[in-house]
Amino acid sequence: MSEDKRKRLPAGQFITTQFNSLLGWARKFSLFHYPFVTACCGMEYMSAACAHYDIDRFGAGWTRFSPRQSDMLLVVGTITQKEAPVLRTVYEQMTEPKWVVAFGTCAVSGGIYDNYAVVQGIDQIIPVDVYIPGCPPRPETVLDGLLKLQEKIQHQEPDWRWKKRRS
Amino acid sequence: MEEKTILERLRREFPAEVEGAAASPLGEDVVIIGKGALLPVMAYLKAKPEDYAMLLDLTCVDLRGEEPRFEMVYHLFSLTHNRRLRIKTRLPEEELRIASLTSLWKNANWLEREVYDLFGVHFEGHPDLRRLFMYDGFEGYPLRKDYPLRRRQPLIRLKD
C-alpha cells in the first residue's frame, strides 16, 4: 500500500483487534446468569440484581432459570451434601462457555457450618472462577466480583475451550 | 379442676407413671413421666379439660454418660388456657423405642422422623419412619454425642 493511498483510507470507520479480544469483550458484557440460591445470601443477590445496585449496568441483567441458557452460575448460599449432586448436574447442563461464582462465605468455604451436612466450599464439587466473600457480601462486593469475572473473561486464552476445566 | 397444678392433676390420673417435676429456669411446667405411659398421658392432656391441643415441638437430648442416656422432650401448648407444658421421659440406649404420637397429632409425623434421623429413636406405630434431613445411605446418627466431629459422608466424590 503506497503512502498516499493509506492517507485516503477513511479514518474512524474500522478498528483493528484480535479475534480473541473481541470475543472476550462481547462475552463479558452479555452474561446470562443462573442464580442457584439456597440461603440467606439470596437477599443480597436480589439487592445486587435489582434497581439499587443493578448488575444490569455491567451486562449481567438477564436472569435465566434454565442452566442450558446461562453462562454464569451464581452459587448463592450453603450447599449441603444432599444438594451437591444437584449442583453438579446443574453445572454439567450448562453449555460452554460457562463461569461459576461462589457467592458468600458458605459457598466459598462452608462458612460457620463446619459439620456433617455441609460441603466445605463448592470448589470441592465444581470449578470456581470468582470467590465473593462476606456473610452475606455487600452488593458492592458482588459488583467487584462481577468486574473481576469480566476481567477474567476478557483475558481468557484463545484455546480455553479445549482445556479440560474439570480435574 | 380441684387440684391446683398440672403435676397434681397428672399424679391423680396416673399415680404410677408420673415420676416428678423438674426445675425450669423460666418457671414453666415440666413433668417427667415413664415412657410406657406416654400415649395415655398425652391423650389425657390433649382432651378436655386440660386441652393441650397443640404439639409445639418434640425433640430428643443425648445425655451421654448418664443412665438412661436419651431423653425425649415434648412441648405442648393449650390455646384455650394459654398455658405451656413440657413432658420429659428417659430412654435407655439399649431400647430406643417409644410410642409414636402420630395418632394424636399429625405434625408429630415429621418431628418424629427428624428425631429418628438425627438420634436413631424408633417410634412404634409411626406410619412412615424414614430419614427426614439426611439422605439414604447415611450411616449413624449425627446429633448423637458419639458421632465423630469430622466424619463426612459425601454423596458424590469431592475434590480435596
Chai-1 contact restraints between the chains, C-beta under 6 A:
chainA,res_idxA,chainB,res_idxB,connection_type,confidence,min_distance_angstrom,max_distance_angstrom,comment,restraint_id
A,Q81,B,P154,contact,1.0,0.0,6.0,A-B,restraint_1
A,Q81,B,L155,contact,1.0,0.0,6.0,A-B,restraint_2
A,K82,B,Y135,contact,1.0,0.0,6.0,A-B,restraint_3
A,A84,B,L155,contact,1.0,0.0,6.0,A-B,restraint_4
A,A84,B,I156,contact,1.0,0.0,6.0,A-B,restraint_5
A,P85,B,L155,contact,1.0,0.0,6.0,A-B,restraint_6
A,P85,B,I156,contact,1.0,0.0,6.0,A-B,restraint_7
A,Y116,B,P142,contact,1.0,0.0,6.0,A-B,restraint_8
A,Q124,B,L158,contact,1.0,0.0,6.0,A-B,restraint_9
A,Q124,B,K159,contact,1.0,0.0,6.0,A-B,restraint_10
